[in-house]
Amino acid sequence: NGFAGVRIISECLLRISPRMNASWSRLRFPLVHHGSRIEVVVSGSQLTIEALTPGEGAFEIECNGARYTHPGSGVLEIAVSTAGPKRFEEKA
């Protein structure tokens, strides 16, 4: 499913199934999607997608089967679930 559960499905659809190492409390990373530089933050039961630069307008985010529209500027916050993001243990 890609880094941190991120997968680009199409030019206007970004699928995010938040995943991070069990020992981490937060994961933050940049990427470019739909012409916009965005920052993705996964922490606790919250997923935050912030457009750092303007892009080509609104785009869709799919998270755990639900769809949300990011306006292409500003911040979109999504409650992941009461259990938080999926976590995995590092293999030794």
Order of alpha helices (4+ residues) and beta strands (2+ residues): beta-beta-beta-beta-beta-beta-beta-beta-beta-beta
